[in-house]
Amino acid sequence: MQRLMGKSFYKGIVLGTVAVLAKKDMVVKRVRIEDAEVEIKRVGDAIELAKAQL
């Protein structure tokens, strides 16, 4: 048996599947854009890819 600690929504004993949510550290990096048209196309391509995945 494994015992997990965390924030509870209900006090008591629980049986069932456990879902562990973990935060991923994200790093935002600033870069200078040399060619705006290339970046606009890159964003447009990313939007289309996201729509296709949904």
mmCIF entry with sequence, helices, sheets and N, C-alpha, C, O atoms, coordinates in Angstrom:
data_MODEL
# 
_entry.id   MODEL 
# 
_entity.id                         1 
_entity.type                       polymer 
_entity.pdbx_number_of_molecules   1 
# 
_entity_poly.entity_id                      1 
_entity_poly.type                           'polypeptide(L)' 
_entity_poly.nstd_linkage                   no 
_entity_poly.nstd_monomer                   no 
_entity_poly.pdbx_seq_one_letter_code       MQRLMGKSFYKGIVLGTVAVLAKKDMVVKRVRIEDAEVEIKRVGDAIELAKAQL 
_entity_poly.pdbx_seq_one_letter_code_can   MQRLMGKSFYKGIVLGTVAVLAKKDMVVKRVRIEDAEVEIKRVGDAIELAKAQL 
_entity_poly.pdbx_strand_id                 A 
# 
loop_
_entity_poly_seq.entity_id 
_entity_poly_seq.num 
_entity_poly_seq.mon_id 
_entity_poly_seq.hetero 
1 1  MET n 
1 2  GLN n 
1 3  ARG n 
1 4  LEU n 
1 5  MET n 
1 6  GLY n 
1 7  LYS n 
1 8  SER n 
1 9  PHE n 
1 10 TYR n 
1 11 LYS n 
1 12 GLY n 
1 13 ILE n 
1 14 VAL n 
1 15 LEU n 
1 16 GLY n 
1 17 THR n 
1 18 VAL n 
1 19 ALA n 
1 20 VAL n 
1 21 LEU n 
1 22 ALA n 
1 23 LYS n 
1 24 LYS n 
1 25 ASP n 
1 26 MET n 
1 27 VAL n 
1 28 VAL n 
1 29 LYS n 
1 30 ARG n 
1 31 VAL n 
1 32 ARG n 
1 33 ILE n 
1 34 GLU n 
1 35 ASP n 
1 36 ALA n 
1 37 GLU n 
1 38 VAL n 
1 39 GLU n 
1 40 ILE n 
1 41 LYS n 
1 42 ARG n 
1 43 VAL n 
1 44 GLY n 
1 45 ASP n 
1 46 ALA n 
1 47 ILE n 
1 48 GLU n 
1 49 LEU n 
1 50 ALA n 
1 51 LYS n 
1 52 ALA n 
1 53 GLN n 
1 54 LEU n 
# 
_struct_asym.id          A 
_struct_asym.entity_id   1 
# 
_struct_conf.conf_type_id            HELX_P 
_struct_conf.id                      HELX_P1 
_struct_conf.pdbx_PDB_helix_id       AA1 
_struct_conf.beg_label_comp_id       ALA 
_struct_conf.beg_label_asym_id       A 
_struct_conf.beg_label_seq_id        36 
_struct_conf.pdbx_beg_PDB_ins_code   ? 
_struct_conf.end_label_comp_id       GLN 
_struct_conf.end_label_asym_id       A 
_struct_conf.end_label_seq_id        53 
_struct_conf.pdbx_end_PDB_ins_code   ? 
_struct_conf.beg_auth_comp_id        ALA 
_struct_conf.beg_auth_asym_id        A 
_struct_conf.beg_auth_seq_id         36 
_struct_conf.end_auth_comp_id        GLN 
_struct_conf.end_auth_asym_id        A 
_struct_conf.end_auth_seq_id         53 
_struct_conf.pdbx_PDB_helix_class    1 
_struct_conf.details                 ? 
_struct_conf.pdbx_PDB_helix_length   18 
# 
_struct_conf_type.id          HELX_P 
_struct_conf_type.criteria    ? 
_struct_conf_type.reference   ? 
# 
loop_
_atom_site.group_PDB 
_atom_site.id 
_atom_site.type_symbol 
_atom_site.label_atom_id 
_atom_site.label_alt_id 
_atom_site.label_comp_id 
_atom_site.label_asym_id 
_atom_site.label_entity_id 
_atom_site.label_seq_id 
_atom_site.pdbx_PDB_ins_code 
_atom_site.Cartn_x 
_atom_site.Cartn_y 
_atom_site.Cartn_z 
_atom_site.occupancy 
_atom_site.B_iso_or_equiv 
_atom_site.pdbx_formal_charge 
_atom_site.auth_seq_id 
_atom_site.auth_comp_id 
_atom_site.auth_asym_id 
_atom_site.auth_atom_id 
_atom_site.pdbx_PDB_model_num 
ATOM 1   N N  . MET A 1 1  ? 0.847   -1.182 0.000   1.00 0.00 ? 1  MET A N  1 
ATOM 2   C CA . MET A 1 1  ? 0.000   0.000  0.000   1.00 0.00 ? 1  MET A CA 1 
ATOM 3   C C  . MET A 1 1  ? 0.882   1.231  0.000   1.00 0.00 ? 1  MET A C  1 
ATOM 4   O O  . MET A 1 1  ? 1.888   1.285  0.707   1.00 0.00 ? 1  MET A O  1 
ATOM 5   N N  . GLN A 1 2  ? 0.500   2.223  -0.798  1.00 0.00 ? 2  GLN A N  1 
ATOM 6   C CA . GLN A 1 2  ? 1.255   3.459  -0.879  1.00 0.00 ? 2  GLN A CA 1 
ATOM 7   C C  . GLN A 1 2  ? 0.405   4.570  -0.293  1.00 0.00 ? 2  GLN A C  1 
ATOM 8   O O  . GLN A 1 2  ? -0.794  4.649  -0.560  1.00 0.00 ? 2  GLN A O  1 
ATOM 9   N N  . ARG A 1 3  ? 1.022   5.429  0.507   1.00 0.00 ? 3  ARG A N  1 
ATOM 10  C CA . ARG A 1 3  ? 0.300   6.534  1.123   1.00 0.00 ? 3  ARG A CA 1 
ATOM 11  C C  . ARG A 1 3  ? 0.757   7.829  0.478   1.00 0.00 ? 3  ARG A C  1 
ATOM 12  O O  . ARG A 1 3  ? 1.951   8.124  0.448   1.00 0.00 ? 3  ARG A O  1 
ATOM 13  N N  . LEU A 1 4  ? -0.191  8.607  -0.041  1.00 0.00 ? 4  LEU A N  1 
ATOM 14  C CA . LEU A 1 4  ? 0.110   9.870  -0.685  1.00 0.00 ? 4  LEU A CA 1 
ATOM 15  C C  . LEU A 1 4  ? -0.440  11.011 0.155   1.00 0.00 ? 4  LEU A C  1 
ATOM 16  O O  . LEU A 1 4  ? -1.516  10.894 0.742   1.00 0.00 ? 4  LEU A O  1 
ATOM 17  N N  . MET A 1 5  ? 0.289   12.104 0.211   1.00 0.00 ? 5  MET A N  1 
ATOM 18  C CA . MET A 1 5  ? -0.140  13.273 0.980   1.00 0.00 ? 5  MET A CA 1 
ATOM 19  C C  . MET A 1 5  ? -0.423  14.408 0.002   1.00 0.00 ? 5  MET A C  1 
ATOM 20  O O  . MET A 1 5  ? 0.233   14.526 -1.033  1.00 0.00 ? 5  MET A O  1 
ATOM 21  N N  . GLY A 1 6  ? -1.396  15.233 0.335   1.00 0.00 ? 6  GLY A N  1 
ATOM 22  C CA . GLY A 1 6  ? -1.720  16.380 -0.503  1.00 0.00 ? 6  GLY A CA 1 
ATOM 23  C C  . GLY A 1 6  ? -2.975  17.063 0.009   1.00 0.00 ? 6  GLY A C  1 
ATOM 24  O O  . GLY A 1 6  ? -3.452  16.765 1.104   1.00 0.00 ? 6  GLY A O  1 
ATOM 25  N N  . LYS A 1 7  ? -3.494  17.960 -0.768  1.00 0.00 ? 7  LYS A N  1 
ATOM 26  C CA . LYS A 1 7  ? -4.720  18.662 -0.404  1.00 0.00 ? 7  LYS A CA 1 
ATOM 27  C C  . LYS A 1 7  ? -5.909  17.745 -0.673  1.00 0.00 ? 7  LYS A C  1 
ATOM 28  O O  . LYS A 1 7  ? -5.989  17.094 -1.715  1.00 0.00 ? 7  LYS A O  1 
ATOM 29  N N  . SER A 1 8  ? -6.816  17.709 0.273   1.00 0.00 ? 8  SER A N  1 
ATOM 30  C CA . SER A 1 8  ? -7.974  16.833 0.096   1.00 0.00 ? 8  SER A CA 1 
ATOM 31  C C  . SER A 1 8  ? -9.233  17.659 -0.161  1.00 0.00 ? 8  SER A C  1 
ATOM 32  O O  . SER A 1 8  ? -9.359  18.797 0.291   1.00 0.00 ? 8  SER A O  1 
ATOM 33  N N  . PHE A 1 9  ? -10.148 17.058 -0.892  1.00 0.00 ? 9  PHE A N  1 
ATOM 34  C CA . PHE A 1 9  ? -11.443 17.673 -1.113  1.00 0.00 ? 9  PHE A CA 1 
ATOM 35  C C  . PHE A 1 9  ? -12.495 17.048 -0.205  1.00 0.00 ? 9  PHE A C  1 
ATOM 36  O O  . PHE A 1 9  ? -13.585 17.588 -0.022  1.00 0.00 ? 9  PHE A O  1 
ATOM 37  N N  . TYR A 1 10 ? -12.138 15.895 0.357   1.00 0.00 ? 10 TYR A N  1 
ATOM 38  C CA . TYR A 1 10 ? -13.065 15.170 1.209   1.00 0.00 ? 10 TYR A CA 1 
ATOM 39  C C  . TYR A 1 10 ? -12.257 14.504 2.304   1.00 0.00 ? 10 TYR A C  1 
ATOM 40  O O  . TYR A 1 10 ? -11.258 13.839 2.027   1.00 0.00 ? 10 TYR A O  1 
ATOM 41  N N  . LYS A 1 11 ? -12.680 14.677 3.543   1.00 0.00 ? 11 LYS A N  1 
ATOM 42  C CA . LYS A 1 11 ? -11.970 14.054 4.658   1.00 0.00 ? 11 LYS A CA 1 
ATOM 43  C C  . LYS A 1 11 ? -12.462 12.627 4.828   1.00 0.00 ? 11 LYS A C  1 
ATOM 44  O O  . LYS A 1 11 ? -13.666 12.368 4.847   1.00 0.00 ? 11 LYS A O  1 
ATOM 45  N N  . GLY A 1 12 ? -11.523 11.712 4.950   1.00 0.00 ? 12 GLY A N  1 
ATOM 46  C CA . GLY A 1 12 ? -11.893 10.326 5.146   1.00 0.00 ? 12 GLY A CA 1 
ATOM 47  C C  . GLY A 1 12 ? -10.987 9.401  4.357   1.00 0.00 ? 12 GLY A C  1 
ATOM 48  O O  . GLY A 1 12 ? -9.931  9.811  3.876   1.00 0.00 ? 12 GLY A O  1 
ATOM 49  N N  . ILE A 1 13 ? -11.399 8.174  4.229   1.00 0.00 ? 13 ILE A N  1 
ATOM 50  C CA . ILE A 1 13 ? -10.647 7.161  3.497   1.00 0.00 ? 13 ILE A CA 1 
ATOM 51  C C  . ILE A 1 13 ? -11.218 7.064  2.091   1.00 0.00 ? 13 ILE A C  1 
ATOM 52  O O  . ILE A 1 13 ? -12.432 7.060  1.891   1.00 0.00 ? 13 ILE A O  1 
ATOM 53  N N  . VAL A 1 14 ? -10.329 6.987  1.140   1.00 0.00 ? 14 VAL A N  1 
ATOM 54  C CA . VAL A 1 14 ? -10.753 6.955  -0.258  1.00 0.00 ? 14 VAL A CA 1 
ATOM 55  C C  . VAL A 1 14 ? -10.168 5.734  -0.942  1.00 0.00 ? 14 VAL A C  1 
ATOM 56  O O  . VAL A 1 14 ? -9.001  5.402  -0.732  1.00 0.00 ? 14 VAL A O  1 
ATOM 57  N N  . LEU A 1 15 ? -10.956 5.074  -1.749  1.00 0.00 ? 15 LEU A N  1 
ATOM 58  C CA . LEU A 1 15 ? -10.501 3.965  -2.569  1.00 0.00 ? 15 LEU A CA 1 
ATOM 59  C C  . LEU A 1 15 ? -10.734 4.339  -4.025  1.00 0.00 ? 15 LEU A C  1 
ATOM 60  O O  . LEU A 1 15 ? -11.792 4.867  -4.369  1.00 0.00 ? 15 LEU A O  1 
ATOM 61  N N  . GLY A 1 16 ? -9.767  4.074  -4.870  1.00 0.00 ? 16 GLY A N  1 
ATOM 62  C CA . GLY A 1 16 ? -9.959  4.365  -6.286  1.00 0.00 ? 16 GLY A CA 1 
ATOM 63  C C  . GLY A 1 16 ? -8.659  4.744  -6.961  1.00 0.00 ? 16 GLY A C  1 
ATOM 64  O O  . GLY A 1 16 ? -7.577  4.606  -6.392  1.00 0.00 ? 16 GLY A O  1 
ATOM 65  N N  . THR A 1 17 ? -8.788  5.223  -8.184  1.00 0.00 ? 17 THR A N  1 
ATOM 66  C CA . THR A 1 17 ? -7.641  5.607  -8.989  1.00 0.00 ? 17 THR A CA 1 
ATOM 67  C C  . THR A 1 17 ? -7.130  6.967  -8.550  1.00 0.00 ? 17 THR A C  1 
ATOM 68  O O  . THR A 1 17 ? -7.909  7.874  -8.257  1.00 0.00 ? 17 THR A O  1 
ATOM 69  N N  . VAL A 1 18 ? -5.815  7.096  -8.509  1.00 0.00 ? 18 VAL A N  1 
ATOM 70  C CA . VAL A 1 18 ? -5.187  8.351  -8.109  1.00 0.00 ? 18 VAL A CA 1 
ATOM 71  C C  . VAL A 1 18 ? -4.648  9.053  -9.344  1.00 0.00 ? 18 VAL A C  1 
ATOM 72  O O  . VAL A 1 18 ? -4.012  8.431  -10.195 1.00 0.00 ? 18 VAL A O  1 
ATOM 73  N N  . ALA A 1 19 ? -4.903  10.344 -9.437  1.00 0.00 ? 19 ALA A N  1 
ATOM 74  C CA . ALA A 1 19 ? -4.334  11.170 -10.505 1.00 0.00 ? 19 ALA A CA 1 
ATOM 75  C C  . ALA A 1 19 ? -3.358  12.142 -9.863  1.00 0.00 ? 19 ALA A C  1 
ATOM 76  O O  . ALA A 1 19 ? -3.735  12.916 -8.983  1.00 0.00 ? 19 ALA A O  1 
ATOM 77  N N  . VAL A 1 20 ? -2.117  12.104 -10.295 1.00 0.00 ? 20 VAL A N  1 
ATOM 78  C CA . VAL A 1 20 ? -1.095  12.989 -9.746  1.00 0.00 ? 20 VAL A CA 1 
ATOM 79  C C  . VAL A 1 20 ? -0.863  14.106 -10.746 1.00 0.00 ? 20 VAL A C  1 
ATOM 80  O O  . VAL A 1 20 ? -0.493  13.860 -11.894 1.00 0.00 ? 20 VAL A O  1 
ATOM 81  N N  . LEU A 1 21 ? -1.085  15.340 -10.298 1.00 0.00 ? 21 LEU A N  1 
ATOM 82  C CA . LEU A 1 21 ? -0.877  16.504 -11.144 1.00 0.00 ? 21 LEU A CA 1 
ATOM 83  C C  . LEU A 1 21 ? 0.435   17.156 -10.746 1.00 0.00 ? 21 LEU A C  1 
ATOM 84  O O  . LEU A 1 21 ? 0.661   17.434 -9.568  1.00 0.00 ? 21 LEU A O  1 
ATOM 85  N N  . ALA A 1 22 ? 1.291   17.398 -11.711 1.00 0.00 ? 22 ALA A N  1 
ATOM 86  C CA . ALA A 1 22 ? 2.587   18.009 -11.430 1.00 0.00 ? 22 ALA A CA 1 
ATOM 87  C C  . ALA A 1 22 ? 2.758   19.253 -12.287 1.00 0.00 ? 22 ALA A C  1 
ATOM 88  O O  . ALA A 1 22 ? 2.390   19.267 -13.462 1.00 0.00 ? 22 ALA A O  1 
ATOM 89  N N  . LYS A 1 23 ? 3.312   20.282 -11.696 1.00 0.00 ? 23 LYS A N  1 
ATOM 90  C CA . LYS A 1 23 ? 3.585   21.508 -12.434 1.00 0.00 ? 23 LYS A CA 1 
ATOM 91  C C  . LYS A 1 23 ? 4.883   21.367 -13.191 1.00 0.00 ? 23 LYS A C  1 
ATOM 92  O O  . LYS A 1 23 ? 5.867   20.840 -12.672 1.00 0.00 ? 23 LYS A O  1 
ATOM 93  N N  . LYS A 1 24 ? 4.879   21.836 -14.407 1.00 0.00 ? 24 LYS A N  1 
ATOM 94  C CA . LYS A 1 24 ? 6.106   21.875 -15.180 1.00 0.00 ? 24 LYS A CA 1 
ATOM 95  C C  . LYS A 1 24 ? 6.623   23.311 -15.156 1.00 0.00 ? 24 LYS A C  1 
ATOM 96  O O  . LYS A 1 24 ? 5.868   24.257 -15.387 1.00 0.00 ? 24 LYS A O  1 
ATOM 97  N N  . ASP A 1 25 ? 7.885   23.460 -14.882 1.00 0.00 ? 25 ASP A N  1 
ATOM 98  C CA . ASP A 1 25 ? 8.463   24.797 -14.886 1.00 0.00 ? 25 ASP A CA 1 
ATOM 99  C C  . ASP A 1 25 ? 8.642   25.254 -16.321 1.00 0.00 ? 25 ASP A C  1 
ATOM 100 O O  . ASP A 1 25 ? 9.260   24.571 -17.137 1.00 0.00 ? 25 ASP A O  1 
ATOM 101 N N  . MET A 1 26 ? 8.099   26.402 -16.609 1.00 0.00 ? 26 MET A N  1 
ATOM 102 C CA . MET A 1 26 ? 8.197   26.967 -17.948 1.00 0.00 ? 26 MET A CA 1 
ATOM 103 C C  . MET A 1 26 ? 9.145   28.166 -17.897 1.00 0.00 ? 26 MET A C  1 
ATOM 104 O O  . MET A 1 26 ? 9.108   28.964 -16.961 1.00 0.00 ? 26 MET A O  1 
ATOM 105 N N  . VAL A 1 27 ? 9.975   28.273 -18.896 1.00 0.00 ? 27 VAL A N  1 
ATOM 106 C CA . VAL A 1 27 ? 10.891  29.400 -18.987 1.00 0.00 ? 27 VAL A CA 1 
ATOM 107 C C  . VAL A 1 27 ? 10.529  30.194 -20.232 1.00 0.00 ? 27 VAL A C  1 
ATOM 108 O O  . VAL A 1 27 ? 10.464  29.650 -21.335 1.00 0.00 ? 27 VAL A O  1 
ATOM 109 N N  . VAL A 1 28 ? 10.295  31.485 -20.043 1.00 0.00 ? 28 VAL A N  1 
ATOM 110 C CA . VAL A 1 28 ? 9.991   32.366 -21.161 1.00 0.00 ? 28 VAL A CA 1 
ATOM 111 C C  . VAL A 1 28 ? 11.262  33.139 -21.486 1.00 0.00 ? 28 VAL A C  1 
ATOM 112 O O  . VAL A 1 28 ? 11.839  33.817 -20.636 1.00 0.00 ? 28 VAL A O  1 
ATOM 113 N N  . LYS A 1 29 ? 11.678  33.015 -22.740 1.00 0.00 ? 29 LYS A N  1 
ATOM 114 C CA . LYS A 1 29 ? 12.924  33.646 -23.158 1.00 0.00 ? 29 LYS A CA 1 
ATOM 115 C C  . LYS A 1 29 ? 12.610  34.746 -24.158 1.00 0.00 ? 29 LYS A C  1 
ATOM 116 O O  . LYS A 1 29 ? 11.848  34.531 -25.101 1.00 0.00 ? 29 LYS A O  1 
ATOM 117 N N  . ARG A 1 30 ? 13.187  35.916 -23.961 1.00 0.00 ? 30 ARG A N  1 
ATOM 118 C CA . ARG A 1 30 ? 13.002  37.015 -24.902 1.00 0.00 ? 30 ARG A CA 1 
ATOM 119 C C  . ARG A 1 30 ? 14.048  36.922 -26.000 1.00 0.00 ? 30 ARG A C  1 
ATOM 120 O O  . ARG A 1 30 ? 15.231  36.710 -25.735 1.00 0.00 ? 30 ARG A O  1 
ATOM 121 N N  . VAL A 1 31 ? 13.595  37.085 -27.235 1.00 0.00 ? 31 VAL A N  1 
ATOM 122 C CA . VAL A 1 31 ? 14.508  37.099 -28.367 1.00 0.00 ? 31 VAL A CA 1 
ATOM 123 C C  . VAL A 1 31 ? 14.131  38.266 -29.279 1.00 0.00 ? 31 VAL A C  1 
ATOM 124 O O  . VAL A 1 31 ? 12.960  38.631 -29.383 1.00 0.00 ? 31 VAL A O  1 
ATOM 125 N N  . ARG A 1 32 ? 15.101  38.827 -29.915 1.00 0.00 ? 32 ARG A N  1 
ATOM 126 C CA . ARG A 1 32 ? 14.852  39.926 -30.845 1.00 0.00 ? 32 ARG A CA 1 
ATOM 127 C C  . ARG A 1 32 ? 14.468  39.334 -32.200 1.00 0.00 ? 32 ARG A C  1 
ATOM 128 O O  . ARG A 1 32 ? 15.147  38.443 -32.710 1.00 0.00 ? 32 ARG A O  1 
ATOM 129 N N  . ILE A 1 33 ? 13.388  39.827 -32.771 1.00 0.00 ? 33 ILE A N  1 
ATOM 130 C CA . ILE A 1 33 ? 12.888  39.343 -34.046 1.00 0.00 ? 33 ILE A CA 1 
ATOM 131 C C  . ILE A 1 33 ? 13.522  40.170 -35.167 1.00 0.00 ? 33 ILE A C  1 
ATOM 132 O O  . ILE A 1 33 ? 13.421  41.396 -35.192 1.00 0.00 ? 33 ILE A O  1 
ATOM 133 N N  . GLU A 1 34 ? 14.163  39.480 -36.071 1.00 0.00 ? 34 GLU A N  1 
ATOM 134 C CA . GLU A 1 34 ? 14.798  40.163 -37.200 1.00 0.00 ? 34 GLU A CA 1 
ATOM 135 C C  . GLU A 1 34 ? 13.839  40.284 -38.386 1.00 0.00 ? 34 GLU A C  1 
ATOM 136 O O  . GLU A 1 34 ? 13.810  41.321 -39.049 1.00 0.00 ? 34 GLU A O  1 
ATOM 137 N N  . ASP A 1 35 ? 13.062  39.246 -38.657 1.00 0.00 ? 35 ASP A N  1 
ATOM 138 C CA . ASP A 1 35 ? 12.158  39.240 -39.802 1.00 0.00 ? 35 ASP A CA 1 
ATOM 139 C C  . ASP A 1 35 ? 10.734  38.976 -39.310 1.00 0.00 ? 35 ASP A C  1 
ATOM 140 O O  . ASP A 1 35 ? 10.380  37.842 -38.989 1.00 0.00 ? 35 ASP A O  1 
ATOM 141 N N  . ALA A 1 36 ? 9.922   40.034 -39.254 1.00 0.00 ? 36 ALA A N  1 
ATOM 142 C CA . ALA A 1 36 ? 8.563   39.919 -38.716 1.00 0.00 ? 36 ALA A CA 1 
ATOM 143 C C  . ALA A 1 36 ? 7.690   39.003 -39.567 1.00 0.00 ? 36 ALA A C  1 
ATOM 144 O O  . ALA A 1 36 ? 6.855   38.277 -39.028 1.00 0.00 ? 36 ALA A O  1 
ATOM 145 N N  . GLU A 1 37 ? 7.865   39.025 -40.871 1.00 0.00 ? 37 GLU A N  1 
ATOM 146 C CA . GLU A 1 37 ? 7.030   38.198 -41.750 1.00 0.00 ? 37 GLU A CA 1 
ATOM 147 C C  . GLU A 1 37 ? 7.227   36.711 -41.475 1.00 0.00 ? 37 GLU A C  1 
ATOM 148 O O  . GLU A 1 37 ? 6.267   35.941 -41.508 1.00 0.00 ? 37 GLU A O  1 
ATOM 149 N N  . VAL A 1 38 ? 8.459   36.307 -41.206 1.00 0.00 ? 38 VAL A N  1 
ATOM 150 C CA . VAL A 1 38 ? 8.737   34.906 -40.883 1.00 0.00 ? 38 VAL A CA 1 
ATOM 151 C C  . VAL A 1 38 ? 8.040   34.518 -39.579 1.00 0.00 ? 38 VAL A C  1 
ATOM 152 O O  . VAL A 1 38 ? 7.487   33.424 -39.467 1.00 0.00 ? 38 VAL A O  1 
ATOM 153 N N  . GLU A 1 39 ? 8.070   35.411 -38.604 1.00 0.00 ? 39 GLU A N  1 
ATOM 154 C CA . GLU A 1 39 ? 7.418   35.127 -37.315 1.00 0.00 ? 39 GLU A CA 1 
ATOM 155 C C  . GLU A 1 39 ? 5.905   35.057 -37.471 1.00 0.00 ? 39 GLU A C  1 
ATOM 156 O O  . GLU A 1 39 ? 5.261   34.209 -36.854 1.00 0.00 ? 39 GLU A O  1 
ATOM 157 N N  . ILE A 1 40 ? 5.332   35.931 -38.282 1.00 0.00 ? 40 ILE A N  1 
ATOM 158 C CA . ILE A 1 40 ? 3.885   35.917 -38.513 1.00 0.00 ? 40 ILE A CA 1 
ATOM 159 C C  . ILE A 1 40 ? 3.482   34.600 -39.167 1.00 0.00 ? 40 ILE A C  1 
ATOM 160 O O  . ILE A 1 40 ? 2.456   34.024 -38.807 1.00 0.00 ? 40 ILE A O  1 
ATOM 161 N N  . LYS A 1 41 ? 4.263   34.123 -40.112 1.00 0.00 ? 41 LYS A N  1 
ATOM 162 C CA . LYS A 1 41 ? 3.983   32.833 -40.761 1.00 0.00 ? 41 LYS A CA 1 
ATOM 163 C C  . LYS A 1 41 ? 4.117   31.693 -39.753 1.00 0.00 ? 41 LYS A C  1 
ATOM 164 O O  . LYS A 1 41 ? 3.315   30.759 -39.759 1.00 0.00 ? 41 LYS A O  1 
ATOM 165 N N  . ARG A 1 42 ? 5.136   31.770 -38.885 1.00 0.00 ? 42 ARG A N  1 
ATOM 166 C CA . ARG A 1 42 ? 5.353   30.721 -37.884 1.00 0.00 ? 42 ARG A CA 1 
ATOM 167 C C  . ARG A 1 42 ? 4.162   30.643 -36.922 1.00 0.00 ? 42 ARG A C  1 
ATOM 168 O O  . ARG A 1 42 ? 3.727   29.550 -36.560 1.00 0.00 ? 42 ARG A O  1 
ATOM 169 N N  . VAL A 1 43 ? 3.639   31.796 -36.510 1.00 0.00 ? 43 VAL A N  1 
ATOM 170 C CA . VAL A 1 43 ? 2.479   31.812 -35.614 1.00 0.00 ? 43 VAL A CA 1 
ATOM 171 C C  . VAL A 1 43 ? 1.248   31.267 -36.337 1.00 0.00 ? 43 VAL A C  1 
ATOM 172 O O  . VAL A 1 43 ? 0.471   30.506 -35.761 1.00 0.00 ? 43 VAL A O  1 
ATOM 173 N N  . GLY A 1 44 ? 1.076   31.657 -37.592 1.00 0.00 ? 44 GLY A N  1 
ATOM 174 C CA . GLY A 1 44 ? -0.053  31.147 -38.371 1.00 0.00 ? 44 GLY A CA 1 
ATOM 175 C C  . GLY A 1 44 ? 0.004   29.637 -38.522 1.00 0.00 ? 44 GLY A C  1 
ATOM 176 O O  . GLY A 1 44 ? -1.017  28.957 -38.415 1.00 0.00 ? 44 GLY A O  1 
ATOM 177 N N  . ASP A 1 45 ? 1.212   29.109 -38.773 1.00 0.00 ? 45 ASP A N  1 
ATOM 178 C CA . ASP A 1 45 ? 1.376   27.652 -38.883 1.00 0.00 ? 45 ASP A CA 1 
ATOM 179 C C  . ASP A 1 45 ? 1.057   26.962 -37.561 1.00 0.00 ? 45 ASP A C  1 
ATOM 180 O O  . ASP A 1 45 ? 0.447   25.893 -37.548 1.00 0.00 ? 45 ASP A O  1 
ATOM 181 N N  . ALA A 1 46 ? 1.470   27.571 -36.452 1.00 0.00 ? 46 ALA A N  1 
ATOM 182 C CA . ALA A 1 46 ? 1.188   26.995 -35.127 1.00 0.00 ? 46 ALA A CA 1 
ATOM 183 C C  . ALA A 1 46 ? -0.307  26.980 -34.846 1.00 0.00 ? 46 ALA A C  1 
ATOM 184 O O  . ALA A 1 46 ? -0.823  26.027 -34.261 1.00 0.00 ? 46 ALA A O  1 
ATOM 185 N N  . ILE A 1 47 ? -1.004  28.031 -35.261 1.00 0.00 ? 47 ILE A N  1 
ATOM 186 C CA . ILE A 1 47 ? -2.454  28.096 -35.074 1.00 0.00 ? 47 ILE A CA 1 
ATOM 187 C C  . ILE A 1 47 ? -3.155  26.999 -35.874 1.00 0.00 ? 47 ILE A C  1 
ATOM 188 O O  . ILE A 1 47 ? -4.059  26.331 -35.371 1.00 0.00 ? 47 ILE A O  1 
ATOM 189 N N  . GLU A 1 48 ? -2.729  26.824 -37.114 1.00 0.00 ? 48 GLU A N  1 
ATOM 190 C CA . GLU A 1 48 ? -3.327  25.781 -37.955 1.00 0.00 ? 48 GLU A CA 1 
ATOM 191 C C  . GLU A 1 48 ? -3.069  24.389 -37.389 1.00 0.00 ? 48 GLU A C  1 
ATOM 192 O O  . GLU A 1 48 ? -3.952  23.531 -37.405 1.00 0.00 ? 48 GLU A O  1 
ATOM 193 N N  . LEU A 1 49 ? -1.865  24.170 -36.893 1.00 0.00 ? 49 LEU A N  1 
ATOM 194 C CA . LEU A 1 49 ? -1.523  22.873 -36.297 1.00 0.00 ? 49 LEU A CA 1 
ATOM 195 C C  . LEU A 1 49 ? -2.396  22.617 -35.056 1.00 0.00 ? 49 LEU A C  1 
ATOM 196 O O  . LEU A 1 49 ? -2.885  21.506 -34.851 1.00 0.00 ? 49 LEU A O  1 
ATOM 197 N N  . ALA A 1 50 ? -2.583  23.664 -34.234 1.00 0.00 ? 50 ALA A N  1 
ATOM 198 C CA . ALA A 1 50 ? -3.415  23.511 -33.035 1.00 0.00 ? 50 ALA A CA 1 
ATOM 199 C C  . ALA A 1 50 ? -4.853  23.202 -33.407 1.00 0.00 ? 50 ALA A C  1 
ATOM 200 O O  . ALA A 1 50 ? -5.495  22.373 -32.762 1.00 0.00 ? 50 ALA A O  1 
ATOM 201 N N  . LYS A 1 51 ? -5.367  23.857 -34.439 1.00 0.00 ? 51 LYS A N  1 
ATOM 202 C CA . LYS A 1 51 ? -6.745  23.577 -34.896 1.00 0.00 ? 51 LYS A CA 1 
ATOM 203 C C  . LYS A 1 51 ? -6.873  22.137 -35.385 1.00 0.00 ? 51 LYS A C  1 
ATOM 204 O O  . LYS A 1 51 ? -7.871  21.468 -35.116 1.00 0.00 ? 51 LYS A O  1 
ATOM 205 N N  . ALA A 1 52 ? -5.864  21.669 -36.101 1.00 0.00 ? 52 ALA A N  1 
ATOM 206 C CA . ALA A 1 52 ? -5.895  20.284 -36.610 1.00 0.00 ? 52 ALA A CA 1 
ATOM 207 C C  . ALA A 1 52 ? -5.862  19.275 -35.472 1.00 0.00 ? 52 ALA A C  1 
ATOM 208 O O  . ALA A 1 52 ? -6.487  18.218 -35.560 1.00 0.00 ? 52 ALA A O  1 
ATOM 209 N N  . GLN A 1 53 ? -5.142  19.592 -34.412 1.00 0.00 ? 53 GLN A N  1 
ATOM 210 C CA . GLN A 1 53 ? -5.040  18.669 -33.269 1.00 0.00 ? 53 GLN A CA 1 
ATOM 211 C C  . GLN A 1 53 ? -6.322  18.645 -32.456 1.00 0.00 ? 53 GLN A C  1 
ATOM 212 O O  . GLN A 1 53 ? -6.627  17.643 -31.809 1.00 0.00 ? 53 GLN A O  1 
ATOM 213 N N  . LEU A 1 54 ? -7.075  19.734 -32.483 1.00 0.00 ? 54 LEU A N  1 
ATOM 214 C CA . LEU A 1 54 ? -8.332  19.773 -31.733 1.00 0.00 ? 54 LEU A CA 1 
ATOM 215 C C  . LEU A 1 54 ? -9.409  19.087 -32.521 1.00 0.00 ? 54 LEU A C  1 
ATOM 216 O O  . LEU A 1 54 ? -10.551 19.008 -32.067 1.00 0.00 ? 54 LEU A O  1 
# 
